[in-house]
C-alpha cells in the first residue's frame, strides 16, 4: 500500500508538471501574439504620428511661403505635400477610417497648387485668403482626425503594453512555480530511485522465503570478517557452520512444496534463535543454511552445534502433519590467509563427512584438508578420464545357477579404472567421489554403454547373457535417466530383459516413493531390477512389498560365515524364504567355497556368485570360456 501511494503521488506530480508545461507552452504562444499585437499597434501609432508631423510641417511651410513668397520654404511646399500624402496613404492601409484624410489630402494638393500659382503671379492677398479659407480648415480637420486616431491607438498600445507586463509577470511566476515543481519531481525521482535501488539490493541479498540473508550477503559479510583480524592474533576469529536438513527432500516431495516452504521458514527461525546478534545466519540454497560465528574461541562451534541440534529435537507441526527431522553440521575455523571460497569449501567438506558417516557434526581438520585436496585431485582426474574412452573398462563376474543343471545365468558388470599415472584405482576410491558429484551421470552412461555393447556382441555370437549393472541413487532418481536408458537399448538393439539394474537398500530408503516411481519407469522398458547388499540396510517390509523388483542379492557379510554361524545361516534362510514368497529370485554374493555353495543350494537359493566360481574377468577372458555356440 505504501509503494502504491508513493507511485500515485509521484505520478500526480509528473502529471501536474506535464500540465503546467503544456499551459506554459500555450501561454508562451499567447504572449508571442501579444508581442506581435504590441508591435502592430506601435507601428500604427508611429504611422499616425508621422502623418500628423508631416501635415504640420506642410502647413508650416505654407505659412512661411505666405509671409515671404521668395523664401526657401516656398520651394519645399510640394515635396512636403507629397510626403504628407504618402503618410496618409500608409495610415489608410492600416485603418479604413483614414480614407477621408487621404481624400482631403488629394483635394488639398489641388488647392495648394493654386495657392502657389497665386504667389508666383504676385497675388499675395488672394493667396493668403486661400490659405486661411480653404487650406487651413482642411489641414485642421486632417490634423484633428490624425490626432484622434493616434490617441485611440496610443491608448490601445498602452493597454497592450500593460497587458503584456501583467502577462509577463504571470509567466514569470508560472515559470518559477514550474521550476520549483521540477526540482521537487527531480528530488522525488532521485529519492524514489535510491529507495528502489535499496529495495533491489535488499531483495538481491535476502532470501524471500525465510527473510534471512542469502548466499550473496553471507559471502560479502564473510569476506569483510576475514579481512579484519584481531590485533593480538593472526587468525580472523571466524568459524563457519554449514547446516543441512536431513530428509527435507522427502517432506517436500510427499507433502508438497508449500509445506516444504513452511518447514524451511521455521528451520531458519530456529537456527536464528540459537546464535548471538553478532553472528549471522543465512540460507545458502535449497535446504542448506550457513552460520558465521565471530568468536576467538573455535570450541564455541561445538556448543552452537549442540544447541542447533537440540533446536531440531522439537517436532515440526506442519498443517495436520507432525514431522521429525535432524540436521547435519560441518564446521571450519578460518586460518591465517584463508579466503571465502576456502573456508566455505572446508565447511562443506566437513558437512559431507558428517552426512557420509551418519554423524550429526564434523569439524574440518588438517587431515580433512589433505583428504579434501586428494578428493579434488581425484575429481579432476575423473573428469578427464570421462573424456578418454580407454581409461574405464568393465570386468564381468559370472552368476551361477544353483538349481537344476546350474551353469552361467548372467554376469555382473564391475567398473575398472586404469589411471595413466597411478595405474589401477580401486572402485571403492573413485565411485564414492563420482556419486557425490554430477559426474556420476556421464559415468553411469559410459558403464551402461559398454555393458550393452558387450551384451550385443555376446548375443550376436549366440550367447544370451544377462548383464547386471549397479546404479547409484543420483542416477536412478534423475528424471532423464529412463529416456537415456531407452535410447541406449534402442541404439544397441539389446532386449530389456538382458539388462538388470541393481540398487542398494539405502537408495530405496532415501526416498521410497520416488524410487518406486523410477523403478516402474525402468521396468516399463523390460529391464530387470534387483536390490543389492540386502540385509545391510533397514528396509521396511511395507516398501519391500511395494517395490517393483525381480531379485534380491544377499550381502556377502551374511553368506561368508553361514556354514559356521547359525545366526547368519538363519538370516540367509529367512531372506530366501521372504524373497520367494514375494515372487523374487535370490542371488547370494561372496561365495568362497564349495561348502557355502552346497548350503545355499540346500536353502533353495537360486543363484550365486563369488571367487569359488570365478573372479571378475575381462570380456575377452569370459568369452573364451564360453561354448562355441549357444542358441540365441
Residue pairs with C-beta under 8 A, 6 or more apart in sequence:
6 192
9 188
10 185
10 188
10 189
10 192
13 181
13 184
13 185
13 188
14 185
16 181
17 178
17 181
17 182
17 185
20 174
20 177
20 178
20 181
21 178
23 174
24 171
24 174
24 175
24 178
27 167
27 170
27 171
27 174
28 171
30 167
31 164
31 167
31 168
31 171
34 160
34 163
34 164
34 167
35 164
37 160
38 157
38 160
38 161
38 164
41 153
41 156
41 157
41 160
42 157
43 94
44 91
44 94
44 95
44 153
44 157
45 150
45 153
45 154
45 157
47 87
47 90
47 91
47 94
48 91
48 146
48 149
48 150
48 153
49 150
50 87
50 90
51 84
51 87
51 88
51 90
51 91
51 98
51 101
51 146
52 143
52 146
52 147
52 150
54 80
54 83
54 84
54 87
55 84
55 87
55 88
55 105
55 139
55 142
55 143
55 146
56 143
57 80
57 83
57 84
58 77
58 80
58 81
58 83
58 84
58 139
59 135
59 136
59 139
59 143
60 73
61 73
61 74
61 76
61 77
61 80
62 77
62 112
62 115
62 131
62 135
63 131
64 71
64 73
64 74
65 71
65 73
65 74
65 77
65 116
65 119
66 119
66 124
66 127
66 128
66 131
68 74
69 119
69 120
69 122
69 124
69 127
74 116
74 119
77 112
77 116
78 112
78 113
78 116
81 105
81 108
81 109
81 112
84 105
85 102
85 105
85 106
85 109
88 98
88 101
88 102
88 105
88 142
89 102
91 98
91 101
91 146
91 149
92 98
92 99
92 101
92 102
95 149
97 145
97 149
98 145
98 146
98 149
100 145
101 142
101 145
101 146
104 138
104 141
104 142
105 142
107 138
108 135
108 138
108 139
108 142
111 130
111 134
111 135
111 138
112 135
114 130
115 127
115 130
115 131
115 134
115 135
116 127
118 124
118 126
118 127
118 130
119 127
204 214
204 216
205 213
205 214
205 216
205 217
205 220
206 212
206 213
206 214
206 217
207 213
207 214
207 268
207 282
207 283
209 261
209 264
209 265
209 268
209 283
210 264
210 265
210 267
210 268
210 269
210 283
211 265
211 268
212 268
212 272
212 281
212 282
212 283
212 289
213 221
213 280
213 281
213 282
213 283
214 282
214 283
214 284
215 282
215 283
215 284
215 285
215 290
217 282
218 280
218 282
218 284
218 290
218 292
219 340
219 344
221 280
221 292
222 238
222 240
222 292
222 340
222 343
222 344
223 339
223 340
225 236
225 238
225 292
225 294
226 236
226 238
226 334
226 338
226 339
226 340
226 343
227 236
228 236
229 235
229 236
229 237
229 336
230 236
230 237
230 296
233 296
234 336
235 333
235 334
235 335
235 336
236 334
236 336
236 338
237 294
237 295
237 296
237 334
238 292
238 293
238 294
238 333
238 334
238 343
239 292
239 293
239 295
239 298
239 300
239 301
239 331
239 332
239 333
239 334
240 290
240 291
240 292
240 293
240 331
240 332
240 333
240 334
240 343
240 344
240 346
240 347
241 290
241 291
241 293
241 301
241 304
241 305
241 308
241 329
241 330
241 331
241 347
242 284
242 288
242 289
242 290
242 291
242 329
242 330
242 331
242 344
242 347
242 348
242 350
242 351
243 271
243 288
243 289
243 290
243 291
243 308
243 327
243 328
243 329
243 351
244 287
244 288
244 289
244 327
244 328
244 329
244 351
244 355
245 263
245 264
245 267
245 287
245 325
245 327
246 325
246 326
246 327
246 328
246 355
247 325
247 326
248 260
248 263
248 264
248 286
248 287
248 325
249 287
249 511
250 510
250 511
251 259
251 260
251 263
251 318
251 323
251 325
252 259
252 260
252 263
253 511
253 513
253 514
254 513
255 318
255 319
255 321
255 323
259 318
259 319
259 321
262 318
263 316
263 318
263 323
263 325
264 283
264 287
266 316
267 287
267 289
267 312
267 316
268 281
268 283
268 289
270 311
270 312
271 281
271 289
271 291
271 308
271 311
272 281
273 311
274 304
274 307
274 308
274 311
275 281
275 291
275 293
275 304
278 294
279 291
279 292
279 293
279 294
280 291
280 292
281 289
281 290
281 291
282 289
282 290
282 291
282 292
283 289
284 290
290 344
290 347
291 304
291 308
293 300
293 301
293 304
298 333
301 331
301 333
301 363
302 331
302 361
302 363
305 329
305 331
305 360
305 361
306 361
308 327
308 329
309 326
309 327
309 329
309 360
309 361
312 325
312 326
312 327
315 322
315 323
315 324
316 322
316 323
316 324
316 325
326 360
327 360
328 351
328 354
328 355
328 359
328 360
328 361
329 351
329 354
329 360
329 361
329 362
330 347
330 348
330 349
330 350
330 351
330 352
330 353
330 354
330 361
330 362
330 363
330 364
331 347
331 350
331 361
331 362
331 363
331 364
332 343
332 344
332 346
332 347
332 349
332 350
332 363
332 364
333 363
333 364
334 343
338 346
345 372
346 364
346 368
346 369
346 372
347 364
349 364
349 368
349 371
349 372
349 375
350 362
350 363
350 364
350 368
351 362
352 436
353 359
353 362
353 368
354 360
354 361
354 362
356 432
362 368
364 372
375 433
378 429
378 430
378 433
379 433
379 437
379 439
381 419
382 430
382 433
382 434
382 439
382 443
383 439
385 391
385 392
385 417
385 419
386 392
386 439
386 442
386 443
386 446
390 418
391 417
391 418
391 419
391 420
392 415
392 416
392 417
392 443
392 446
392 447
392 450
393 415
393 416
393 418
393 450
393 618
394 413
394 414
394 415
394 416
394 447
394 450
394 451
394 454
394 619
395 413
395 414
395 416
395 616
395 617
395 618
396 411
396 412
396 413
396 414
396 454
396 467
396 616
396 617
396 618
396 619
396 622
397 411
397 412
397 414
397 609
397 614
397 615
397 616
397 617
398 408
398 410
398 411
398 609
398 613
398 614
398 622
399 408
399 409
399 410
399 411
399 412
399 468
399 587
399 607
399 608
399 609
400 406
400 407
400 408
400 409
400 607
400 608
400 609
400 613
401 407
401 408
401 409
401 606
401 607
402 597
402 600
402 601
402 605
402 606
402 607
402 608
403 601
403 604
403 606
408 465
408 626
409 466
409 607
410 465
410 466
410 467
410 468
410 500
410 607
411 465
411 466
411 467
411 468
411 622
412 467
412 468
412 469
412 470
412 502
412 609
412 616
413 447
413 450
413 451
413 454
413 467
413 468
413 469
413 470
414 427
414 616
415 427
415 431
415 443
415 447
416 424
416 427
417 424
417 425
417 427
417 430
418 424
418 425
419 425
431 472
434 440
434 443
434 472
435 472
435 473
435 474
438 474
440 472
440 474
440 475
441 474
441 475
441 478
441 481
444 471
444 472
444 475
444 481
445 484
445 488
447 469
448 469
448 485
448 488
448 499
449 488
449 492
451 467
451 469
451 499
452 467
452 488
452 489
452 492
452 494
452 499
453 492
454 467
454 619
455 465
455 466
455 467
455 492
455 494
455 498
455 499
456 492
456 493
456 494
457 619
457 623
458 464
458 465
458 623
458 626
459 465
459 494
459 498
459 632
461 623
461 626
461 629
462 629
462 630
462 631
462 632
463 623
463 626
463 630
464 498
464 630
464 632
465 498
466 497
466 498
466 499
466 500
466 528
467 498
467 499
467 500
468 499
468 500
468 501
468 502
468 530
469 499
469 500
469 501
469 502
470 502
470 503
470 532
471 501
471 502
471 503
471 507
472 507
473 503
473 504
473 506
473 507
473 510
473 511
475 481
476 501
476 503
476 507
476 515
476 518
476 519
476 522
477 511
477 514
477 515
477 518
481 518
482 518
482 521
482 522
482 524
482 525
485 522
485 525
485 527
486 525
489 495
489 496
489 499
489 525
489 527
495 526
496 525
496 526
496 527
496 528
497 526
497 527
497 528
499 527
499 528
500 527
500 528
500 529
500 530
500 550
500 551
501 522
501 527
501 528
501 529
501 530
502 529
502 530
502 531
502 532
502 553
503 515
503 519
503 529
503 530
503 531
503 532
504 531
504 532
504 533
504 537
505 531
505 533
505 534
505 536
505 537
505 538
505 539
506 537
507 515
508 515
508 531
508 537
508 539
508 543
508 547
509 537
509 538
509 539
509 540
509 543
512 540
512 543
512 546
515 547
516 543
516 546
516 547
516 548
519 529
519 547
519 548
519 549
520 548
522 529
523 529
523 548
528 550
528 551
529 548
529 549
529 550
529 551
530 549
530 550
530 551
530 552
530 553
530 587
531 539
531 547
531 549
531 551
531 552
531 553
532 553
533 553
533 555
533 589
534 552
534 553
534 554
534 555
534 575
535 554
535 555
535 557
535 558
535 571
535 575
536 555
536 557
544 578
544 582
545 582
549 584
550 584
550 585
551 579
551 584
551 585
551 586
551 587
552 575
552 578
552 579
552 584
552 585
552 586
552 587
553 586
553 587
553 588
553 589
554 572
554 575
554 576
554 586
554 587
554 588
554 589
554 605
555 589
555 590
556 589
556 590
556 610
557 590
558 568
558 571
558 572
558 575
559 568
559 572
559 588
559 589
559 590
559 591
559 596
559 600
559 610
560 568
560 590
560 592
560 596
561 568
562 568
562 569
562 572
562 596
562 599
562 600
563 569
563 593
563 595
563 596
563 599
569 599
572 588
572 600
572 603
572 605
573 603
575 586
576 586
576 603
576 604
576 605
579 585
579 586
580 586
580 604
585 606
585 607
586 605
586 606
586 607
587 605
587 606
587 607
587 608
587 609
588 600
588 605
588 607
588 608
588 609
588 610
589 608
589 609
589 610
590 610
591 597
591 600
591 608
591 609
591 610
591 611
591 612
591 613
592 610
592 611
592 612
593 612
594 612
596 610
596 612
597 608
597 612
597 613
600 608
